[in-house]
Amino acid sequence: MMTEPEISPMTSSTYPSSLRAESLLLPARELALGWLVLGLTALAIAGLFAILLVLARTPGLSDLFPTLDFFRTALIVHVDQSVLIWFLAFGGVLWSLGERKITVLHRLALAFAAVGCLAVAITPFVGGAEPFLNNYVPILRHPLFFGGLFVFALGVVIQALLTLQQASGHTAWSRPDRLAAITAAIASIVAFLAVIWTWLHLAGWTGQAYFELLFWGGGHTVQFAYTQILVAAWLGLAAGLGVTLRVSVRVLQGLIVLGILPILIVPVVYALHAVDSPETHLAFAVLMQEGGGLAVVPIGMVILHGLWQRRGGLPPDERPLYAALTASLFLFGVGCVLGWAISGVNTIIPAHYHAAIVGVTLALMGLTYHLLPLLGFAPPPPRLATIQPWVYATGQFLHVSGLAASGAMGIQRKTAGAAQGLDTLGAKVAMGVMGFGGLLAVIGGILFVVAAVYSLRHPRSRW
């Protein structure tokens, strides 16, 4: 099977996928379920804060939220839960599914991550937390928030290290989706070490500038983990749909390895330059710009080609996967296009990363639908699970379209209420579209949680 020159249709007998019921051991399923519930919890928390966030920027409603600090606090918790915690928790799902032996350390890693997630969520309600909207990992300056972030990251790193330990010499390396998950574990560890290294060597800075520098290197590095997780999700969905990929397994493996190679530059940057130097700042920006798409873009194009040929005649249980994969490819592509259009510090920047991030989220939503039956639960309601990705994607497309149009008119990012400067009809209309799209996306997110909870409440077996 592994020596075929071309991947034939990705059925269970031909495609070397790790996401097969017969390949998932009982302890691995239980651990993966724990990480999945954690990810769903983070996404639900992010959705609650997203409702407040969208209302705080919508014309006519923003006056209900009198302080800018409220907007900033909601934005910080929303971003950290919907990106950092949701993505890496799903990394935990993918890593767990390949484990051959589950130990106390595996369960301890999950417990750490869960405690960290909850600590981040409750920090806004304890009072005295100062918001800082630095890039990649915005923070609330409060011991509970810092402790939560650290404990969550520690749990993720422990799970990633355990995955690498068990992956050594294992045949799972030959499976493209498993290889993508393993490389995501490597990137996650490197990102954590980058933050620790910066923290140990960063002095003389305070406030916003300090946190911007603290997470600059690690924040750029963890993007490689996100894209590798996305590749693993795309390949898993393609396998579930029986999509034909017109490339060999070896080519896929080569592209996946190529996608992670740029992080080898990370220790070189720190060896050559101080953590707060302009050279370090520029090096990480160039690293992500030039290396971030080496795997995800070509693999996405290959999958898109196969998906186009697979269209039509889908059975009901495959339609949710098709909807999620199609919407994910579309939104991620929109994010790439908007990234090329960035000029200045305006709302085109959040339009770009919202589209790219939602592209990842849609893929993980679809993979959740695929995994739940493998984990012993009833499939989500087919009609609801098919409609949900389109509702979520449509809302996010309107959301990013409004942000992009507003940015073209000069509206600055990370502002709300009167600070946005909505002094023209066009700007108000654009931000109104943004608000409507955001609310529609929130509805799509709620529908996903409903579909997933329905499945979790209807176990088919105890494995």
N, C-alpha and C positions, 0 to 999 in steps of 0.2 A: 504493500500500500504506500509506503513512504518513498518508494523509488519511482513512482509514476512521474513522467515528465510534465504532466499538467494535472491540475486539480479538476476532476470531473465534478458533476453536480454534488453539492455538499450534503449527501445523505449520510446516515450513521455508518454505512459500510465503507465509505470512501474518504470522507473528510476527517483528518486527524484532529478532531475537536475534543477538548477536555470536558465540555459541558454535555455529558451524556449520563443518563440515569444509571447505566450499568457501571460507570467509572467513578461514581461518587460513593465513598464509604460513609457508613452511618455517623461516626464521630465528626467527619468533615461536614456533613450536612447540618448537624446540630450547631456547630460553630459558625458556619456560613449563615444560618438563620439568625443567630444572635447579632452578627454584624449587619445583616440586612434590616432587622428591626431597628437597630441603632441608626442606620442611614435614613430609614423612613421617619423616625422620630425627629432627626435633625431637619429633614425636609419639611415636616409639618410645622416645626417651630419657625423655620424660615418663612413659611407661608403666612403665619400669623403676623410676623413683623412686616412682611411685604405688603399686607393690606394697609397697615398704618403708613408705610413708606410711600405708597402710591397716592394715598389720600393727602399726604403732606405736600405733594408736588402738583396736585391737580387744581387748576384755576377754579375758584369758587368754594373749594373745600379746604384749601391750605390754611385759611384763617382759623380753622378749628384747632390748629396746633400752633400755639403762640410762640414757642421757642425753637430756635434753630438747633439747640442741643438735642431736642426730642428727635428731630429728623436724623441727626447724626448718629444718635444711639441706636435707633431702629435700623439704620443702614448698616451699621457695624455688625450687629447681631445677625441680620439677614444675610450679609455677605459671608460671614464666617461659617454660619450653619449651612447655607445652600451651596457653598463651594468647598471650602476646606474640609469641613466635617463630613458632608454628604459624599463628596468624591472619594476621600480617603477611607471612609467607612465602607464604601462599595469596593475599594481596593481590598479591604479586609475580607469581603465576601469572596472575591476572585481568588485571593491567596488561600483562603480556608478550603476552597473546593478541591485544591490540589494536594492537600495534606494527607499523608499516609498514617500519621500517628498524632493524636491530640494529647497534649500534656497540660499540667497545671499552669505552665507559663502561657499557653494559648488562652486559657480562660482568664488568667490575670490580665493579659493584654486587652482583651475585650472589656473587662471590668474597668480598667483604667480609662479606656476610651469613652465608655458610657458616663463615668463620673465627670470627665472633662467636658463632655457635651452638655450635661445638665448644669455644670458650674457656669459655663459661658452663657447659657440661656437665662439664668436667674440673676446674673450680675446687675442688669438694669434696675431691678426691683429692690436692691439692698441700699441704694443711695450712695452718693459721693463718688461716682465713677465719671471720670473726665474722658470725653470721646476724642480720638485722634484718627482722622481719615487718611492714614498713610496707605500706600499701595500694597496689594497682595494680601496682607493680614492686618486689616484695620483693628484697632484695639480700644478697649475701655481701660483707662489707667485705674486699676483696682486690684488688690491682691487676689481676690476670688477669680477674676477674669484671667490674670496671668497664670495662676495655679491651674485653672481649668484648661487653658491652652497647652501648658506643659504636660499635664497628665494625659490629655488626649494624644498629643504627639508621641509621648513615651509609649502608650499602648500601641499606636500604629507602628512605631519603629520595632518594638518587640515582636509583633506579628510578622513584620517584613523580614526581620532577621531569622525567625524560625522558618519562614517560607524558603529563604535562600539556603538554610541548612539542609532542609529536606529535599530541595530541588537539585542538590549537587549530585551529578551523575544519573539523574532520573530521566526516564524516557519522556517525561512531560516537556522537556526542552524542545522536543521535536514537533510539538503541537503549536501552531502559530498563535492561537489565542492564549495558551498557557505561557508561551514565551513572552508575549506582550505584558501579561500580568506580572511575570517575574521581573522584567525590566522596569516596570512601574515601581516595584518594591525597592529596587536598587536606587532609583531616582528619589524616592521618598526618604531613604536613609541619608543620601548625600545632601538633600535639602535640609534635613534636621541638623546634620553636622555643620552645614554652612551657617545656620542661625547661631548655633552654639559657638562656633569659631568667631563670628562677628561680635557676639555678646562679650566674649572674653577679651577682645582686642579693641573694643569701641570705647573711647573716652573723650571727654571734652564737649560732648553734645547733649542737648536737652530738648524736651518737648517733641513737636512733630518731626523735626529733623532727625532726632535720635531714633525714633521708631521707623522712619523711612529707611534709614541706613541699616538698622538692625535686620529688617526683613527683605532688603533689596536682593541680596545674593540668593538666600533660601527661597524667596518668593519666585524669582525667575526659574530656579532649579526645579521647584515642585510642579511647574507647568509641564515639564517633560513627563512627570508621573501621570498628570491628568491626560495628556495626549495618548500615552501608552495604554491607560485604562480605557480610553475611548476606542482605540484600535481593538483591544480585547473584546469590548462590547459589540462593536460592529461585526467582528468576525463571528462571535457567538450568535448574533441575530441572523447573519447570513447563513450560518450552518443550520439554524432552526428553520429557515425558509427554503433550504435546499437550493441556494443560489450557486450558479456556476461562476467560478473565478478563473479567468483565462490567464493565469500565471501559475508557475510551479510553486510547490511548498517551499523549496529552497529560496526562491525569489522573495516570498513573503517573509521568511525567516531573515533574509538579508536586509530587507527594508526595516523590519522591526529592530534589528540590532543597530542599523544605521540611525534610527530615530533616537537611540539612547546614547550613542557615542559622544555627542557634544558635551555631555556632563563631565567627561574626562578633563575638560578644560577648567572646571571649577577649582580644583586644588592648585592648578597652575596659576590661575588669577590671584589666589590668596598668597601663593608663594612669592609672586613678583611684586605685588602692590599692597599697600595698606588698605584695610577694609573700608575706610572712609575717603579714599582717594578718588579723584575724577576718573582715573584710568579703570578702577574697579567698577565704578558706576557705568561707564561706557561699555566695558567688556561684557557685562551681564546683559545689557540692552541688545548689543550686537549678537550675543550668543543665542538669545531667544528669537530675534528677528531672522537670523540666518539659519538656525538649526531647528527651530520649533516645528517646521512642517516637513522635515525630511522623510518621515514615515507616514504620518497621518494623511497628508495630501495625496501622494500616489496610491496608497491603499484605499483611501476614500473614493478615488476615481475608478479604481478597479472594481470595487464593490458597487458603485453607482452603475457601471456598465452591466454588471451581472444582474443587478436589481431591475434594470430596465428590461432585460430579456425575460426576467421571471414574472413580470407583471401579468395580471389577469388570471382568473380561474383559481383564486386562493380559497382554501377551506376556511370556515369561520375561525378556527383556532389559530390560524396563521395571520389573519388580517391585522390583529394588534401589533404583531412584530413588524409587519410590512409598513404599517402607518408610522410606527416609532422610528424605524430605520430610515425611511424616506424623509420624514420631517427632520430627523437629526442631521442627515447629510445636507439638506437644504439650509437649515439655520447655521450650521457650521460654515458652509460656503459663504453665506451672507456675512458672517463674522470676518472671514478672510478678506472679502472685498472691502468691507468698512475699515479694516485695519490698514489697507493701502490708502484709504482716503483721509486718514488722520492728518490734521494740520492745525497745530495750536492746542491749547488746553480748553476744550469745549466738550459738549455732550456727544460728539461723535466717538470719543474715547469710550464712554460707558455703553454706547450703542454697539461698538465693536465687541467688547468683551461680554456684554449680555448675550449677543447672538452666538458667539463661540461657546460660552458657558452653557447656554440652553441647548446647543447642539449636543454637548456631552450629556446633559441631564436627560434629554429625550432618549438617547441611546441606553442609558442606565435604567430609565423607566421601562423601555421595551424589554431589556434583558431581565428585569424583575418579573415581568409577565411570563417570560420563557422559563425562568428558574423556579417559580413558585410550585408548579406541578412536579418538577424534579425533586423538590424538597419535601414532597408529600402532601401538598395542598391542592384543593380544587382550582382549576383555571379561573382567572378573573372573569366576570361577566363579559362575553365576547363583544357585544355591541358597545357597552360602556368603554371597554378597553380599546376598542377601535376608534371610537369618537374622541376619546381623551387626548391622544397625541395631537390630533388636528386642532382641537380647541386650544390646547396649550401653545402649539406652534403658531397658530394664527394670532393669538393674543401677544405673544412675544415678538412676532414680526411687526405688528402694529406698534408695539412698545418701542422697539429699536428704530423703526421708521420715524416715529415722532422725535426720538432723541437725535437721530441723525439730521433730520430737517432743522431742528432747533439749533444744533451745533453749527450747521451751515449759516444760520442767522446770527451766530455769535453768542448764544446762550452758554454760560460757563457751567462746568461740571461741579458736582458736590455742593449745589445750592438748592434752596427751597424757598417757597413763599415769595415775598417782595424782593429778596436777594437775587432772584432769577432774572429780573429785568425784563419781564414780559410786557414791553411797551408798544408792541405792534400786534395787529390782528393775526398776521401770519404766525408769529411766535406763540400766541395764545392757542391758535388752532393746532399747531404742531404738538404743543405740550398737552393739549386736550386729547389728541389722538394717543399720545404716550400714556396718559392716565387711563383711558378706556382700554387700550391694549394691555396695560398692566393688570387691570382688574379682571379682564378676560383670561389672562394667563394665570392669575390666582385661582380662578374657577377651574381651569384645566389642572392645576396642581392639586386642588381639593378632590377633583374627580379621580386623579391617580391614587391618592391616599384611600379614597373610598373603595376603589377597585382592589387595591392591595389588601386592605383590611378585610374585605369580603372573602378573599381567598384565604387569608390567615385564619379566619373564623370557621373555615370549612375544611378541616384536614381530611384527606382521603385515606391516609394510612399512617402508621407510626414507623414507617420504614421497615 
